[in-house]
Amino acid sequence: MALRPANPRWGRDETTWLRALAERAGSLCTLSTLAEVPVGRGETLPVLGLVLGCRDPTAPTLGLFGGVHGLERVGTHTVLSYLDQLVEKLSWDRDARARLEDARIVAVPLVNPGGMAQGRRSNPRGVDLMRNAPVDATLPPPFLLGGHRLGPWLPWYRGRKGVQELEARAVEDFVRVELFPARAALSLDVHSGFGFRDRLWYPYARQVGGFPRMAEVRRLAGLLERTAPHHIYVVEPQSNSYTTHGDLWDHLFDQHVAERGEGTPWVPWTLEMGSWQWVRKNPRQALQRFGAFNPVLPHRYARVMRRHVGLIDLMLSWVRNPEAWAR
């Protein structure tokens, strides 16, 4: 069956946007192609990785990721909007430049360009990239939603056992090279589609409890409460909402501990934007292909692009000051 794009601009606009902001950043930035993903008719789209700021791989590092699910364009746009604003500030703001002299940002704003080009949650092979890692839930997760191997015609398909998808391998390799060496790190993977509230999830997705970095999570949550007391986020483990097989960040966190040990702090966060609030205010958008996962009306889109800049900027401050939260 031919793999045809759902919209000729999806995935391509975002790739162009990332290339343009990297060019504006000049010598402060490197942009590399991590993989080329077939999207049909002989065309491929790149998975692009960006490194901005300090060249020392051991420097404190903030990782930003989006577009793991192709329908959730708003996640990719949130990351790109933040990077775009930061690059603009770097062109004239000495303080912004100083922040990146001793820290770095690494980013894959569009993990799943093929899925976005085709207007689907999964990648072009029908695999949900957030169910594809070699991790099994300790208790049976929700049927289908928690990941399954029945086949790619159903959502949340994990893929064949032992087969890691091209996009997932690209992100894993990028994280190992660009984030694992950092002496302190945080990451944020931006999603949408669950509930009426914006949630900040921390691991584990596979089980209830047992996350080794709970002391750091509590300190970071305390910093958020004290620094931004009117914030909008529900801070909780993902397992409070549901558990899953194959979570990429569960897998990478465990690999980080195995390779780097307990003494090198990294907390991977997921921002799950509550898209139901957009649908409640504009029910007609639920009839659109990606309306359940993205703000459709221009003023709501603009509000979301503003809404999370403060959180990402605060996370950059946290990684530059690990003594405030890392044990």
C-alpha positions in Angstrom: 0.0 0.0 0.0 1.4 3.4 -0.9 2.3 5.6 2.0 0.7 9.0 1.2 1.0 12.1 3.3 -2.1 13.3 5.0 -1.1 16.9 4.3 1.8 17.9 2.1 3.1 20.4 4.7 3.0 18.2 7.9 6.5 17.3 9.0 8.1 19.4 6.3 7.2 22.8 7.7 8.7 21.7 11.1 11.9 20.4 9.4 12.3 23.7 7.6 11.6 25.6 10.8 14.3 23.7 12.7 16.9 24.1 9.9 16.2 27.9 9.7 16.6 28.5 13.5 19.8 26.4 13.5 21.2 28.5 10.7 20.4 31.7 12.6 22.2 30.3 15.7 25.4 30.0 13.6 28.4 28.7 15.5 26.5 28.3 18.7 24.6 25.4 17.3 25.2 22.1 15.5 22.4 20.3 13.6 22.8 16.7 12.5 20.7 14.1 10.7 20.1 11.1 13.0 18.1 9.1 10.5 16.2 9.2 7.3 12.6 8.0 7.5 10.8 6.8 4.4 7.4 8.5 4.0 6.3 7.0 0.6 6.9 7.6 -3.1 10.6 7.4 -2.6 10.7 10.4 -0.3 12.4 10.5 3.1 12.2 13.0 6.0 15.1 13.4 8.4 15.1 13.0 12.2 17.2 16.0 13.1 19.2 16.5 16.4 20.3 19.9 17.6 23.0 20.8 20.1 23.0 24.4 21.3 25.5 26.1 23.7 28.5 24.7 25.5 30.7 22.2 23.6 31.7 20.3 26.7 29.6 17.1 26.7 29.9 16.8 30.5 28.3 20.3 31.0 24.9 20.4 32.6 22.4 19.5 29.8 18.7 20.1 29.1 17.1 17.7 26.6 14.0 18.7 24.7 12.0 16.3 22.6 8.7 16.4 20.7 6.7 14.8 17.9 7.0 11.2 19.2 3.4 10.8 18.1 2.8 12.2 14.6 -0.6 13.6 15.4 0.7 15.7 18.2 2.2 18.6 16.2 1.7 20.9 19.2 4.5 19.1 21.0 7.0 19.7 18.2 5.8 23.3 17.9 6.2 24.0 21.6 9.8 22.9 21.5 10.5 24.8 18.3 8.9 27.9 19.6 11.1 27.9 22.7 14.2 27.3 20.7 13.2 30.0 18.2 12.8 32.6 21.0 16.0 31.5 22.6 18.0 31.8 19.4 16.6 35.3 18.8 17.7 36.3 22.3 21.1 34.9 21.7 21.6 37.4 18.9 21.4 40.4 21.2 21.2 39.3 24.9 24.5 38.9 26.7 22.7 37.2 29.6 21.2 34.6 27.4 24.6 33.9 25.9 26.1 33.6 29.4 23.6 31.0 30.4 24.8 28.7 27.6 28.5 29.2 28.2 28.5 26.5 30.9 25.4 24.5 29.9 23.9 23.0 26.8 20.5 22.2 25.2 20.2 19.1 23.1 16.9 18.6 21.2 15.1 16.3 18.8 11.9 18.4 18.2 10.4 16.0 15.7 11.1 12.4 16.6 8.5 10.9 14.2 8.5 12.9 10.9 7.0 10.1 9.0 4.0 9.8 11.3 3.5 13.6 11.2 3.7 13.6 7.4 1.0 10.9 7.2 -1.1 12.4 9.9 -1.0 9.4 12.2 0.0 8.7 15.8 2.4 5.8 14.9 5.4 5.8 12.6 4.9 4.8 9.0 5.3 1.1 9.9 2.3 1.4 12.3 4.5 1.3 15.5 3.8 3.5 18.5 7.3 4.8 19.3 6.4 5.3 23.0 5.5 1.6 23.3 8.5 0.2 21.3 11.3 0.1 23.9 12.4 -3.3 25.3 10.6 -2.7 28.6 7.6 -4.7 30.0 5.1 -3.4 32.5 5.3 -5.2 35.9 1.5 -5.5 36.1 -0.9 -5.9 33.1 -1.5 -2.4 31.8 -4.8 -1.2 30.2 -5.8 -3.4 27.3 -4.5 -2.0 24.0 -3.6 1.5 25.5 -0.7 0.0 27.5 0.9 -1.5 24.3 0.2 -4.7 22.5 1.6 -6.9 19.7 -1.7 -7.8 18.0 -0.8 -5.9 14.8 -0.2 -2.4 13.4 -3.9 -2.0 12.3 -4.7 -1.2 16.0 -3.4 1.9 17.9 -0.6 1.5 20.5 1.1 -1.3 18.6 4.5 -2.1 20.2 6.1 -3.6 17.1 7.7 -7.0 16.8 9.5 -8.3 19.9 13.2 -7.5 19.8 12.8 -5.0 16.9 13.5 -1.4 17.8 12.2 1.1 15.2 14.6 3.4 13.3 13.3 6.6 15.0 13.6 5.1 18.5 17.2 3.9 17.8 18.1 7.4 16.5 16.8 9.0 19.7 18.5 6.5 21.9 21.9 6.9 20.1 21.5 10.7 20.3 20.7 10.7 24.0 23.5 8.3 24.8 26.0 10.6 23.0 24.7 14.0 23.9 23.0 13.6 27.3 24.5 10.6 29.1 27.9 12.2 29.6 26.4 15.3 31.4 27.2 15.6 35.1 23.6 16.7 35.6 20.7 16.6 33.2 17.0 17.0 32.8 14.9 16.3 29.8 11.4 17.2 28.7 9.4 15.2 26.2 6.3 17.2 25.1 3.0 15.4 24.3 -0.7 16.1 24.2 -4.0 14.3 24.4 -4.8 13.2 28.0 -7.3 15.0 30.3 -8.2 18.6 31.0 -5.0 19.4 33.0 -1.4 19.9 31.9 0.6 17.2 33.6 4.3 16.9 34.4 5.0 13.1 34.5 8.1 11.5 35.8 9.0 7.7 35.6 8.1 5.0 35.8 5.4 4.3 33.2 5.8 0.5 33.6 5.1 0.3 37.3 3.8 2.0 40.4 6.5 3.4 42.5 10.2 2.4 42.7 11.7 5.4 40.8 15.2 5.8 42.2 15.3 9.6 41.7 12.4 10.4 44.0 14.5 12.7 46.2 15.4 14.8 43.1 11.8 14.8 41.9 10.6 16.1 45.3 13.3 18.9 45.3 12.4 19.9 41.8 8.7 19.9 42.6 9.5 22.1 45.6 11.5 24.5 43.5 8.6 24.7 41.0 6.1 25.5 43.8 8.4 28.2 45.4 9.6 29.8 42.1 6.3 29.6 40.2 3.6 29.3 42.9 0.8 29.9 40.4 2.0 27.2 37.9 -0.6 25.1 36.1 1.0 21.7 36.3 -0.1 18.5 38.0 3.3 16.9 39.0 2.9 13.1 39.3 4.2 9.8 38.1 2.8 8.6 34.8 1.6 5.4 36.5 -1.0 7.6 38.4 -2.8 7.8 35.1 -2.0 4.5 33.4 0.9 2.1 33.0 2.4 1.0 29.7 4.8 -1.4 28.1 7.7 -0.1 26.1 8.2 3.4 27.4 11.3 4.9 25.8 12.2 7.1 28.9 11.9 4.1 31.3 14.3 2.2 29.1 16.8 5.1 28.7 16.7 6.0 32.3 17.6 2.4 33.3 20.4 2.4 30.8 21.7 5.6 32.2 21.8 4.3 35.7 23.5 1.1 34.5 26.2 3.0 32.6 26.7 6.1 34.7 25.7 5.0 38.1 23.6 6.5 40.9 25.9 9.5 41.3 25.0 11.2 38.0 21.6 12.8 38.2 19.1 12.7 35.3 15.4 13.0 35.6 13.4 12.5 32.4 10.1 14.5 32.5 7.1 14.2 30.1 4.8 17.2 29.6 1.4 15.8 28.8 -0.8 18.8 27.7 -4.4 18.2 28.5 -5.9 18.5 25.0 -9.5 17.8 26.2 -9.7 21.4 27.3 -9.3 22.5 23.7 -12.0 20.1 22.5 -14.3 21.2 25.3 -14.1 24.8 24.2 -14.3 23.9 20.5 -16.1 20.6 20.1 -16.2 20.7 16.3 -12.4 20.2 16.2 -12.8 16.7 17.5 -14.1 15.8 14.0 -10.8 16.8 12.4 -8.1 14.3 11.9 -5.7 15.8 14.5 -8.2 18.1 16.3 -8.3 15.9 19.4 -4.6 16.5 20.0 -3.9 20.1 19.0 -5.3 23.6 19.5 -6.9 24.5 16.2 -8.1 28.0 16.7 -5.3 30.6 16.2 -5.7 32.3 19.6 -5.5 29.0 21.5 -2.5 27.9 19.5 -0.8 31.2 20.4 -1.6 30.7 24.0 -0.1 27.3 24.1 3.1 28.6 22.4 3.4 31.1 25.3 2.2 28.8 28.0 5.2 26.6 28.6 8.1 28.9 27.8 8.5 29.7 31.5 8.7 26.0 32.4 11.4 25.2 29.9 13.4 28.2 30.8 13.1 27.2 34.5 14.4 23.8 33.6 17.4 25.4 32.0 18.1 27.2 35.2 17.7 24.0 37.2 20.3 22.1 35.1 22.7 25.0 35.5 22.3 24.9 39.3 22.2 21.2 40.2 23.2 21.8 43.8 19.7 23.0 44.3 18.1 19.7 43.6 20.7 16.9 42.9 21.9 14.9 45.9 
